[in-house]
Amino acid sequence: MPYRLQDETARVEDELMKPKALSALLLCFVNAKAVSFENLLDPFLKMLRLSSTVATGLTKSSAFFKRLVDRLEHSTKAVIRLNLLRILRTVIEVHPNRVMLVEKYGLLNVVEGLSKGGGAGAVLVRELARDILPSLKPVLRPLGSESASPRSAIAPKKMMRRSASEATATTVGTRTSRGGGEGGPSLPRHRLGDIQWSSTGGDGHL
């Protein structure tokens, strides 16, 4: 099937996307046992790499991911885990909602576990899992990320400059009102008892 799909992608893709054909592919992946499951992984991987449409169609079923995650966690063969990780990487790259997949099926925890373990002697499994991890981690948004935005960090400086300008305007206005005009000297205030009164009559009395 993958070789014909490679030669006539559009025609074969249309046939595979029909509900009956897509359902048959899904059942094959979900229900295959032991050796049969191991043998179908390589052709499955080739098919998914050749057709992102078929890959996206299969991943609409939760049964596909449940089977994928289950075999990644419980399979003891490194070759099976390697092909499953390759299948996972392929569908993650083409799926329109990677965030939903990672959160719904716990893909980050599964791959992270394989990157640290992967089974006895499974060096290639660990290396491939580590390669896939960066494509899973960025899609999980950390809590409180919006509160630490650059805009919120700049805002206090703007408010301080504004407050300083308002204080300057208030000081200038006060000086102007006391001095009788803009830029004029400020006049001292006098008490009533300090004012010397001049006489208006000949006898020197008011």
Backbone hydrogen bonds, N-H to C=O, Kabsch-Sander energy under -0.5 kcal/mol:
donor,donor_aa,acceptor,acceptor_aa,energy
5,L,1,M,-2.4
6,Q,2,P,-1.8
7,D,3,Y,-1.4
8,E,4,R,-2.8
12,V,8,E,-2.5
13,E,9,T,-2.7
14,D,10,A,-1.9
15,E,11,R,-1.4
16,L,12,V,-2.4
17,M,13,E,-1.7
18,K,15,E,-1.1
22,L,18,K,-2.7
23,S,19,P,-2.2
24,A,20,K,-1.7
25,L,21,A,-2.1
26,L,22,L,-2.1
27,L,23,S,-2.5
28,C,24,A,-2.0
29,F,25,L,-1.9
30,V,26,L,-2.5
31,N,27,L,-2.7
32,A,28,C,-1.1
36,S,33,K,-1.5
37,F,33,K,-1.1
38,E,34,A,-2.0
39,N,35,V,-2.3
40,L,36,S,-1.4
41,L,37,F,-0.8
41,L,38,E,-0.5
42,D,38,E,-0.5
44,F,40,L,-2.2
45,L,41,L,-2.6
46,K,42,D,-2.1
47,M,43,P,-2.2
48,L,44,F,-2.4
49,R,45,L,-2.1
50,L,46,K,-1.8
51,S,47,M,-1.7
55,A,51,S,-1.9
56,T,52,S,-2.4
57,G,53,T,-2.1
58,L,54,V,-2.3
59,T,55,A,-1.7
60,K,57,G,-0.8
61,S,58,L,-1.5
64,F,61,S,-0.6
65,F,61,S,-0.9
66,K,62,S,-2.4
67,R,63,A,-2.0
68,L,64,F,-2.0
69,V,65,F,-3.0
70,D,66,K,-2.2
71,R,67,R,-2.3
72,L,68,L,-1.9
73,E,69,V,-2.1
74,H,70,D,-2.1
75,S,71,R,-2.0
78,A,76,T,-0.5
81,R,77,K,-1.9
82,L,78,A,-2.5
83,N,79,V,-2.0
84,L,80,I,-2.3
85,L,81,R,-2.4
86,R,82,L,-2.0
87,I,83,N,-2.2
88,L,84,L,-2.6
89,R,85,L,-2.6
90,T,86,R,-1.9
91,V,87,I,-2.3
92,I,88,L,-2.4
93,E,89,R,-1.8
94,V,90,T,-1.0
95,H,91,V,-1.7
101,L,97,N,-1.5
102,V,98,R,-2.5
103,E,99,V,-2.3
104,K,100,M,-2.7
105,Y,101,L,-2.0
106,G,102,V,-0.6
107,L,102,V,-1.0
108,L,102,V,-0.5
110,V,106,G,-1.7
111,V,107,L,-2.5
112,E,108,L,-2.5
113,G,109,N,-2.1
114,L,110,V,-1.8
115,S,111,V,-1.9
116,K,112,E,-0.8
116,K,113,G,-0.6
117,G,113,G,-1.7
122,A,119,G,-1.8
123,V,121,G,-1.6
126,R,122,A,-1.9
127,E,123,V,-2.3
128,L,124,L,-2.4
129,A,125,V,-2.5
130,R,126,R,-2.1
131,D,127,E,-1.6
132,I,128,L,-1.7
133,L,129,A,-1.7
135,S,132,I,-1.4
136,L,132,I,-0.6
136,L,133,L,-1.9
137,K,133,L,-2.3
139,V,136,L,-0.5
140,L,137,K,-1.8
141,R,139,V,-0.8
145,S,142,P,-1.2
148,A,144,G,-0.6
148,A,145,S,-0.5
149,S,146,E,-1.2
153,A,149,S,-1.2
154,I,150,P,-1.4
155,A,151,R,-1.7
157,K,154,I,-0.8
158,K,154,I,-1.4
159,M,155,A,-1.9
160,M,156,P,-2.0
161,R,157,K,-2.1
162,R,158,K,-2.1
163,S,159,M,-2.2
164,A,160,M,-2.1
165,S,161,R,-2.0
166,E,162,R,-2.0
167,A,163,S,-2.1
168,T,164,A,-2.0
169,A,165,S,-2.1
170,T,166,E,-1.9
171,T,167,A,-1.9
172,V,168,T,-2.4
173,G,169,A,-2.1
174,T,170,T,-1.8
175,R,171,T,-2.2
176,T,172,V,-2.3
177,S,173,G,-2.0
178,R,174,T,-1.5
179,G,175,R,-2.3
180,G,176,T,-1.3
181,G,176,T,-0.6
184,G,181,G,-1.7
187,L,178,R,-0.6
194,D,191,R,-1.0
195,I,192,L,-1.0
197,W,195,I,-0.5
201,G,205,H,-0.7
204,G,201,G,-1.0
